[in-house]
């Protein structure tokens, strides 16, 4: 199943994102369940959140993935939404 993980960073936490980015990317590679991902950008073209599409067996796995993401563990996020998602176009 596909699951979208939609996050928004806490205000003024760009440096935390930059500092944690390498661990986040290593986690993506290590887990092997990310189908596509990328940051949201603010009006100044600065990263301010993420959209990550997972290909996992169930919601429990997706929720655990999101919980263990180094970005989340560092306290970067103001909000995290984990929602089943159906690809229709693209």
MOPAC internal coordinates of N, CA, C and O (Angstrom, degrees):
PM7 1SCF
backbone

  N    0.0000 0     0.00 0     0.00 0    0    0    0
  C    1.4505 1     0.00 0     0.00 0    1    0    0
  C    1.5242 1   109.31 1     0.00 0    2    1    0
  O    1.2310 1   121.25 1   -29.05 1    3    2    1
  N    1.3187 1   115.21 1   150.95 1    3    2    1
  C    1.4622 1   119.51 1   176.51 1    5    3    2
  C    1.5262 1   108.81 1   -98.22 1    6    5    3
  O    1.2310 1   122.08 1   -39.31 1    7    6    5
  N    1.3284 1   113.63 1   140.69 1    7    6    5
  C    1.4576 1   120.84 1  -179.98 1    9    7    6
  C    1.5221 1   108.33 1  -134.85 1   10    9    7
  O    1.2310 1   120.78 1   -47.97 1   11   10    9
  N    1.3233 1   116.11 1   132.03 1   11   10    9
  C    1.4666 1   121.31 1   175.30 1   13   11   10
  C    1.5193 1   108.99 1   -94.21 1   14   13   11
  O    1.2310 1   121.25 1   -49.49 1   15   14   13
  N    1.3170 1   115.21 1   130.51 1   15   14   13
  C    1.4604 1   122.22 1   172.38 1   17   15   14
  C    1.5269 1   105.37 1  -109.25 1   18   17   15
  O    1.2310 1   120.76 1   -65.22 1   19   18   17
  N    1.3234 1   116.15 1   114.78 1   19   18   17
  C    1.4608 1   122.22 1  -175.92 1   21   19   18
  C    1.5212 1   107.46 1  -115.69 1   22   21   19
  O    1.2310 1   121.08 1   -60.04 1   23   22   21
  N    1.3274 1   115.53 1   119.96 1   23   22   21
  C    1.4607 1   119.23 1  -176.22 1   25   23   22
  C    1.5220 1   110.51 1  -124.20 1   26   25   23
  O    1.2310 1   121.48 1   -26.43 1   27   26   25
  N    1.2982 1   114.77 1   153.57 1   27   26   25
  C    1.4682 1   122.99 1   171.81 1   29   27   26
  C    1.5235 1   107.34 1  -128.05 1   30   29   27
  O    1.2310 1   121.33 1   -48.49 1   31   30   29
  N    1.3254 1   115.06 1   131.51 1   31   30   29
  C    1.4590 1   120.14 1   179.99 1   33   31   30
  C    1.5278 1   110.82 1   -75.55 1   34   33   31
  O    1.2310 1   121.20 1   -25.56 1   35   34   33
  N    1.3217 1   115.30 1   154.44 1   35   34   33
  C    1.4570 1   120.09 1   170.73 1   37   35   34
  C    1.5295 1   107.97 1   -65.15 1   38   37   35
  O    1.2310 1   119.92 1   -32.45 1   39   38   37
  N    1.3224 1   117.75 1   147.55 1   39   38   37
  C    1.4670 1   119.59 1   178.03 1   41   39   38
  C    1.5309 1   111.08 1   -56.93 1   42   41   39
  O    1.2310 1   121.13 1   -36.57 1   43   42   41
  N    1.3072 1   115.44 1   143.43 1   43   42   41
  C    1.4673 1   123.11 1   175.59 1   45   43   42
  C    1.5211 1   113.41 1    61.17 1   46   45   43
  O    1.2310 1   120.20 1  -144.87 1   47   46   45
  N    1.3282 1   117.22 1    35.13 1   47   46   45
  C    1.4708 1   121.30 1  -179.70 1   49   47   46
  C    1.5313 1   112.56 1  -117.21 1   50   49   47
  O    1.2310 1   120.58 1  -157.47 1   51   50   49
  N    1.3394 1   116.50 1    22.53 1   51   50   49
  C    1.4592 1   119.66 1  -179.70 1   53   51   50
  C    1.5288 1   111.57 1   -58.20 1   54   53   51
  O    1.2310 1   119.98 1   138.30 1   55   54   53
  N    1.3295 1   117.64 1   -41.70 1   55   54   53
  C    1.4650 1   119.70 1  -178.68 1   57   55   54
  C    1.5214 1   111.33 1   -62.93 1   58   57   55
  O    1.2310 1   119.85 1   142.62 1   59   58   57
  N    1.3281 1   117.89 1   -37.38 1   59   58   57
  C    1.4636 1   120.57 1   176.62 1   61   59   58
  C    1.5253 1   109.86 1   -61.57 1   62   61   59
  O    1.2310 1   120.36 1   137.74 1   63   62   61
  N    1.3340 1   116.92 1   -42.26 1   63   62   61
  C    1.4644 1   121.19 1   177.94 1   65   63   62
  C    1.5319 1   109.85 1   -60.89 1   66   65   63
  O    1.2310 1   120.41 1   132.59 1   67   66   65
  N    1.3175 1   116.82 1   -47.41 1   67   66   65
  C    1.4617 1   121.13 1  -179.36 1   69   67   66
  C    1.5317 1   110.31 1   -61.46 1   70   69   67
  O    1.2310 1   120.55 1   136.27 1   71   70   69
  N    1.3163 1   116.56 1   -43.73 1   71   70   69
  C    1.4637 1   121.25 1  -178.01 1   73   71   70
  C    1.5273 1   112.80 1   -66.33 1   74   73   71
  O    1.2310 1   120.20 1   151.29 1   75   74   73
  N    1.3322 1   117.22 1   -28.71 1   75   74   73
  C    1.4608 1   122.38 1  -175.48 1   77   75   74
  C    1.5308 1   112.36 1   -99.94 1   78   77   75
  O    1.2310 1   119.95 1   173.94 1   79   78   77
  N    1.2984 1   117.71 1    -6.06 1   79   78   77
  C    1.4704 1   122.48 1  -172.95 1   81   79   78
  C    1.5270 1   113.04 1   -57.43 1   82   81   79
  O    1.2310 1   119.77 1   136.37 1   83   82   81
  N    1.3215 1   118.05 1   -43.63 1   83   82   81
  C    1.4633 1   120.25 1  -178.38 1   85   83   82
  C    1.5271 1   111.22 1   -61.38 1   86   85   83
  O    1.2310 1   120.06 1   136.90 1   87   86   85
  N    1.3248 1   117.50 1   -43.10 1   87   86   85
  C    1.4724 1   121.35 1   178.43 1   89   87   86
  C    1.5292 1   110.57 1   -65.82 1   90   89   87
  O    1.2310 1   120.17 1   141.17 1   91   90   89
  N    1.3231 1   117.29 1   -38.83 1   91   90   89
  C    1.4679 1   122.22 1   178.04 1   93   91   90
  C    1.5277 1   110.35 1   -61.98 1   94   93   91
  O    1.2310 1   120.31 1   132.34 1   95   94   93
  N    1.3312 1   117.01 1   -47.66 1   95   94   93
  C    1.4648 1   120.72 1  -179.97 1   97   95   94
  C    1.5249 1   111.76 1   -65.77 1   98   97   95
  O    1.2310 1   119.99 1   143.84 1   99   98   97
  N    1.3197 1   117.62 1   -36.16 1   99   98   97
  C    1.4684 1   121.03 1   176.39 1  101   99   98
  C    1.5264 1   110.17 1   -65.22 1  102  101   99
  O    1.2310 1   120.18 1   140.68 1  103  102  101
  N    1.3287 1   117.27 1   -39.32 1  103  102  101
  C    1.4676 1   122.28 1   177.99 1  105  103  102
  C    1.5280 1   110.28 1   -62.69 1  106  105  103
  O    1.2310 1   120.42 1   137.38 1  107  106  105
  N    1.3240 1   116.80 1   -42.62 1  107  106  105
  C    1.4614 1   120.93 1   177.42 1  109  107  106
  C    1.5306 1   109.82 1   -58.90 1  110  109  107
  O    1.2310 1   120.84 1   132.06 1  111  110  109
  N    1.3103 1   116.00 1   -47.94 1  111  110  109
  C    1.4678 1   120.28 1  -179.07 1  113  111  110
  C    1.5285 1   111.23 1   -64.35 1  114  113  111
  O    1.2310 1   120.71 1   135.80 1  115  114  113
  N    1.3168 1   116.25 1   -44.20 1  115  114  113
  C    1.4729 1   122.06 1  -177.26 1  117  115  114
  C    1.5245 1   112.07 1   -63.67 1  118  117  115
  O    1.2310 1   119.84 1   138.70 1  119  118  117
  N    1.3219 1   117.90 1   -41.30 1  119  118  117
  C    1.4620 1   120.81 1  -174.53 1  121  119  118
  C    1.5188 1   112.72 1   -79.89 1  122  121  119
  O    1.2310 1   119.61 1   149.37 1  123  122  121
  N    1.3207 1   118.35 1   -30.63 1  123  122  121
  C    1.4588 1   122.15 1   175.27 1  125  123  122
  C    1.5122 1   116.55 1    66.80 1  126  125  123
  O    1.2310 1   119.33 1  -158.23 1  127  126  125
  N    1.3201 1   118.89 1    21.77 1  127  126  125
  C    1.4686 1   121.23 1  -178.81 1  129  127  126
  C    1.5262 1   113.55 1  -112.84 1  130  129  127
  O    1.2310 1   120.14 1   179.87 1  131  130  129
  N    1.3165 1   117.34 1    -0.13 1  131  130  129
  C    1.4620 1   120.48 1  -178.53 1  133  131  130
  C    1.5231 1   109.33 1   -86.16 1  134  133  131
  O    1.2310 1   121.12 1   -60.16 1  135  134  133
  N    1.3225 1   115.47 1   119.84 1  135  134  133
  C    1.4574 1   121.66 1   178.72 1  137  135  134
  C    1.5222 1   111.38 1   -84.67 1  138  137  135
  O    1.2310 1   120.73 1   139.23 1  139  138  137
  N    1.3259 1   116.20 1   -40.77 1  139  138  137
  C    1.4580 1   121.79 1   176.07 1  141  139  138
  C    1.5197 1   108.25 1  -158.28 1  142  141  139
  O    1.2310 1   121.20 1   -24.91 1  143  142  141
  N    1.3356 1   115.30 1   155.09 1  143  142  141
  C    1.4590 1   119.03 1  -177.80 1  145  143  142
  C    1.5187 1   109.87 1  -163.51 1  146  145  143
  O    1.2310 1   121.29 1   -22.12 1  147  146  145
  N    1.3071 1   115.13 1   157.88 1  147  146  145
  C    1.4536 1   120.73 1   174.70 1  149  147  146
  C    1.5102 1   110.39 1  -179.64 1  150  149  147
  O    1.2310 1   121.04 1   -18.27 1  151  150  149
  N    1.3286 1   115.61 1   161.73 1  151  150  149
  C    1.4635 1   119.82 1  -178.18 1  153  151  150
  C    1.5234 1   112.29 1   -84.73 1  154  153  151
  O    1.2310 1   121.11 1   -28.53 1  155  154  153
  N    1.3213 1   115.49 1   151.47 1  155  154  153
  C    1.4564 1   121.72 1   164.93 1  157  155  154
  C    1.5263 1   106.30 1   -79.87 1  158  157  155
  O    1.2310 1   120.59 1   -28.70 1  159  158  157
  N    1.3267 1   116.48 1   151.30 1  159  158  157
  C    1.4589 1   121.45 1   179.25 1  161  159  158
  C    1.5232 1   109.62 1  -120.02 1  162  161  159
  O    1.2310 1   120.93 1   -36.04 1  163  162  161
  N    1.3298 1   115.82 1   143.96 1  163  162  161
  C    1.4612 1   120.26 1   177.72 1  165  163  162
  C    1.5338 1   109.77 1   -88.37 1  166  165  163
  O    1.2310 1   120.03 1     7.22 1  167  166  165
  N    1.3108 1   117.55 1  -172.78 1  167  166  165
  C    1.4637 1   122.60 1  -177.46 1  169  167  166
  C    1.5263 1   112.53 1   -62.47 1  170  169  167
  O    1.2310 1   120.30 1   158.79 1  171  170  169
  N    1.3313 1   117.03 1   -21.21 1  171  170  169
  C    1.4693 1   122.20 1   178.59 1  173  171  170
  C    1.5237 1   112.30 1   -98.23 1  174  173  171
  O    1.2310 1   120.40 1  -165.56 1  175  174  173
  N    1.3399 1   116.84 1    14.44 1  175  174  173
  C    1.4731 1   122.98 1  -178.12 1  177  175  174
  C    1.5293 1   113.19 1    61.58 1  178  177  175
  O    1.2310 1   120.47 1  -151.43 1  179  178  177
  N    1.3185 1   116.71 1    28.57 1  179  178  177
  C    1.4633 1   121.95 1   176.98 1  181  179  178
  C    1.5264 1   109.13 1  -100.44 1  182  181  179
  O    1.2310 1   120.47 1   -36.85 1  183  182  181
  N    1.3274 1   116.71 1   143.15 1  183  182  181
  C    1.4661 1   120.93 1   179.12 1  185  183  182
  C    1.5252 1   109.63 1   -62.24 1  186  185  183
  O    1.2310 1   121.34 1   -42.85 1  187  186  185
  N    1.3538 1   115.03 1   137.15 1  187  186  185
  C    1.4673 1   119.06 1  -176.64 1  189  187  186
  C    1.5236 1   112.57 1  -144.49 1  190  189  187
  O    1.2310 1   120.00 1  -168.15 1  191  190  189
  N    1.3125 1   117.60 1    11.85 1  191  190  189
  C    1.4551 1   122.15 1  -179.12 1  193  191  190
  C    1.5124 1   108.84 1   167.31 1  194  193  191
  O    1.2310 1   120.66 1     5.53 1  195  194  193
  N    1.3221 1   116.35 1  -174.47 1  195  194  193
  C    1.4649 1   120.05 1  -177.25 1  197  195  194
  C    1.5136 1   111.36 1  -146.53 1  198  197  195
  O    1.2310 1   121.90 1   -27.76 1  199  198  197
  N    1.3438 1   113.97 1   152.24 1  199  198  197
  C    1.4552 1   122.56 1   166.34 1  201  199  198
  C    1.5206 1   105.77 1  -121.29 1  202  201  199
  O    1.2310 1   120.61 1   -60.25 1  203  202  201
  N    1.3181 1   116.43 1   119.75 1  203  202  201
  C    1.4561 1   122.32 1  -178.29 1  205  203  202
  C    1.5235 1   107.40 1  -127.31 1  206  205  203
  O    1.2310 1   120.31 1   -54.29 1  207  206  205
  N    1.3252 1   117.02 1   125.71 1  207  206  205
  C    1.4574 1   121.46 1   177.24 1  209  207  206
  C    1.5258 1   107.81 1  -105.33 1  210  209  207
  O    1.2310 1   121.51 1   -59.86 1  211  210  209
  N    1.3229 1   114.72 1   120.14 1  211  210  209
  C    1.4597 1   121.96 1  -179.66 1  213  211  210
  C    1.5211 1   110.17 1  -101.11 1  214  213  211
  O    1.2310 1   120.70 1   -29.88 1  215  214  213
  N    1.3128 1   116.26 1   150.12 1  215  214  213
  C    1.4633 1   122.78 1   170.84 1  217  215  214
  C    1.5249 1   105.59 1  -116.88 1  218  217  215
  O    1.2310 1   120.87 1   -80.04 1  219  218  217
  N    1.3344 1   115.94 1    99.96 1  219  218  217
  C    1.4627 1   122.04 1  -172.24 1  221  219  218
  C    1.5287 1   110.86 1  -133.15 1  222  221  219
  O    1.2310 1   120.98 1   -10.64 1  223  222  221
  N    1.3194 1   115.74 1   169.36 1  223  222  221
  C    1.4615 1   121.19 1  -178.07 1  225  223  222
  C    1.5275 1   113.05 1   -75.12 1  226  225  223
  O    1.2310 1   120.46 1   147.06 1  227  226  225
  N    1.3447 1   116.72 1   -32.94 1  227  226  225
  C    1.4624 1   119.45 1  -174.66 1  229  227  226
  C    1.5307 1   110.85 1  -161.70 1  230  229  227
  O    1.2310 1   121.04 1    -8.70 1  231  230  229
  N    1.3208 1   115.61 1   171.30 1  231  230  229
  C    1.4698 1   121.29 1  -178.81 1  233  231  230
  C    1.5239 1   111.85 1   -65.59 1  234  233  231
  O    1.2310 1   120.07 1   145.99 1  235  234  233
  N    1.3031 1   117.47 1   -34.01 1  235  234  233
  C    1.4635 1   119.84 1   179.02 1  237  235  234
  C    1.5242 1   110.48 1   -59.39 1  238  237  235
  O    1.2310 1   120.56 1   137.46 1  239  238  237
  N    1.3276 1   116.53 1   -42.54 1  239  238  237
  C    1.4616 1   121.11 1   178.48 1  241  239  238
  C    1.5257 1   110.43 1   -65.15 1  242  241  239
  O    1.2310 1   120.43 1   138.16 1  243  242  241
  N    1.3305 1   116.78 1   -41.84 1  243  242  241
  C    1.4599 1   120.79 1   179.32 1  245  243  242
  C    1.5270 1   111.24 1   -63.89 1  246  245  243
  O    1.2310 1   120.37 1   135.56 1  247  246  245
  N    1.3158 1   116.90 1   -44.44 1  247  246  245
  C    1.4599 1   120.81 1  -179.93 1  249  247  246
  C    1.5206 1   110.96 1   -63.96 1  250  249  247
  O    1.2310 1   120.32 1   140.38 1  251  250  249
  N    1.3302 1   117.00 1   -39.62 1  251  250  249
  C    1.4686 1   120.85 1   177.62 1  253  251  250
  C    1.5212 1   110.20 1   -65.71 1  254  253  251
  O    1.2310 1   120.45 1   140.21 1  255  254  253
  N    1.3423 1   116.75 1   -39.79 1  255  254  253
  C    1.4569 1   120.16 1   178.41 1  257  255  254
  C    1.5284 1   110.12 1   -59.67 1  258  257  255
  O    1.2310 1   120.91 1   131.32 1  259  258  257
  N    1.3361 1   115.87 1   -48.68 1  259  258  257
  C    1.4645 1   120.73 1  -178.95 1  261  259  258
  C    1.5302 1   111.60 1   -62.80 1  262  261  259
  O    1.2310 1   120.54 1   139.78 1  263  262  261
  N    1.3030 1   116.58 1   -40.22 1  263  262  261
  C    1.4655 1   120.88 1  -179.58 1  265  263  262
  C    1.5246 1   111.37 1   -64.38 1  266  265  263
  O    1.2310 1   120.08 1   144.09 1  267  266  265
  N    1.3234 1   117.45 1   -35.91 1  267  266  265
  C    1.4613 1   121.66 1  -175.44 1  269  267  266
  C    1.5273 1   113.97 1   -92.88 1  270  269  267
  O    1.2310 1   119.61 1   179.29 1  271  270  269
  N    1.3201 1   118.36 1    -0.71 1  271  270  269
  C    1.4561 1   121.72 1   175.87 1  273  271  270
  C    1.5382 1   108.21 1   -59.37 1  274  273  271
  O    1.2310 1   119.61 1   -50.03 1  275  274  273
  N    1.3210 1   118.34 1   129.97 1  275  274  273
  C    1.4708 1   120.40 1   179.00 1  277  275  274
  C    1.5315 1   113.98 1   -54.48 1  278  277  275
  O    1.2310 1   120.05 1   146.87 1  279  278  277
  N    1.3293 1   117.52 1   -33.13 1  279  278  277
  C    1.4641 1   118.62 1   175.26 1  281  279  278
  C    1.5276 1   110.24 1   -59.76 1  282  281  279
  O    1.2310 1   120.44 1   133.43 1  283  282  281
  N    1.3152 1   116.76 1   -46.57 1  283  282  281
  C    1.4599 1   120.86 1  -179.24 1  285  283  282
  C    1.5255 1   111.07 1   -65.93 1  286  285  283
  O    1.2310 1   120.65 1   135.80 1  287  286  285
  N    1.3203 1   116.37 1   -44.20 1  287  286  285
  C    1.4600 1   120.35 1  -178.91 1  289  287  286
  C    1.5271 1   112.47 1   -63.68 1  290  289  287
  O    1.2310 1   120.28 1   153.06 1  291  290  289
  N    1.3325 1   117.06 1   -26.94 1  291  290  289
  C    1.4664 1   120.47 1   179.80 1  293  291  290
  C    1.5257 1   112.37 1   -78.06 1  294  293  291
  O    1.2310 1   120.21 1   167.98 1  295  294  293
  N    1.3325 1   117.20 1   -12.02 1  295  294  293
  C    1.4610 1   120.56 1  -177.97 1  297  295  294
  C    1.5170 1   113.52 1    88.81 1  298  297  295
  O    1.2310 1   119.91 1  -161.73 1  299  298  297
  N    1.3292 1   117.77 1    18.27 1  299  298  297
  C    1.4632 1   122.15 1  -177.18 1  301  299  298
  C    1.5239 1   113.26 1   -66.83 1  302  301  299
  O    1.2310 1   120.09 1   143.73 1  303  302  301
  N    1.3070 1   117.43 1   -36.27 1  303  302  301
  C    1.4630 1   119.97 1  -167.23 1  305  303  302
  C    1.5234 1   114.50 1   -87.68 1  306  305  303
  O    1.2310 1   122.02 1   -41.48 1  307  306  305
  N    1.3305 1   113.73 1   138.52 1  307  306  305
  C    1.4571 1   122.42 1   170.24 1  309  307  306
  C    1.5282 1   109.35 1   -83.03 1  310  309  307
  O    1.2310 1   121.16 1   144.66 1  311  310  309
  N    1.3505 1   115.40 1   -35.34 1  311  310  309
  C    1.4584 1   119.60 1   179.35 1  313  311  310
  C    1.5246 1   110.10 1  -149.88 1  314  313  311
  O    1.2310 1   121.56 1   -28.29 1  315  314  313
  N    1.3362 1   114.62 1   151.71 1  315  314  313
  C    1.4565 1   122.35 1   177.08 1  317  315  314
  C    1.5242 1   107.54 1  -138.93 1  318  317  315
  O    1.2310 1   120.58 1   -53.68 1  319  318  317
  N    1.3199 1   116.49 1   126.32 1  319  318  317
  C    1.4604 1   122.56 1   174.80 1  321  319  318
  C    1.5193 1   107.23 1  -116.86 1  322  321  319
  O    1.2310 1   120.49 1   -50.48 1  323  322  321
  N    1.3188 1   116.67 1   129.52 1  323  322  321
  C    1.4638 1   122.57 1   176.38 1  325  323  322
  C    1.5274 1   105.94 1  -119.35 1  326  325  323
  O    1.2310 1   121.00 1   -64.36 1  327  326  325
  N    1.3443 1   115.69 1   115.64 1  327  326  325
  C    1.4605 1   119.76 1  -172.28 1  329  327  326
  C    1.5215 1   110.68 1  -140.59 1  330  329  327
  O    1.2310 1   120.80 1   -44.18 1  331  330  329
  N    1.3338 1   116.07 1   135.82 1  331  330  329
  C    1.4620 1   119.37 1   174.67 1  333  331  330
  C    1.5166 1   108.03 1   -59.06 1  334  333  331
  O    1.2310 1   120.84 1   -37.65 1  335  334  333
  N    1.3407 1   116.00 1   142.35 1  335  334  333
  C    1.4641 1   121.15 1  -174.69 1  337  335  334
  C    1.5099 1   109.61 1  -137.92 1  338  337  335
  O    1.2310 1   120.45 1   -40.03 1  339  338  337
  N    1.3238 1   116.74 1   139.97 1  339  338  337
  C    1.4586 1   122.22 1   179.43 1  341  339  338
  C    1.5256 1   109.26 1  -114.11 1  342  341  339
  O    1.2310 1   120.61 1   -59.16 1  343  342  341
  N    1.3141 1   116.43 1   120.84 1  343  342  341
  C    1.4589 1   121.87 1   176.64 1  345  343  342
  C    1.5307 1   108.71 1   -76.05 1  346  345  343
  O    1.2310 1   120.70 1   -53.11 1  347  346  345
  N    1.3325 1   116.27 1   126.89 1  347  346  345
  C    1.4598 1   121.24 1   179.71 1  349  347  346
  C    1.5311 1   110.37 1  -116.85 1  350  349  347
  O    1.2310 1   120.26 1   138.25 1  351  350  349
  N    1.3076 1   117.12 1   -41.75 1  351  350  349
  C    1.4685 1   121.66 1  -177.56 1  353  351  350
  C    1.5309 1   108.57 1  -126.94 1  354  353  351
  O    1.2310 1   121.10 1   -38.90 1  355  354  353
  N    1.3302 1   115.51 1   141.10 1  355  354  353
  C    1.4603 1   120.21 1   173.27 1  357  355  354
  C    1.4774 1   116.40 1   106.55 1  358  357  355
  O    1.2310 1   120.10 1   180.00 1  359  358  357

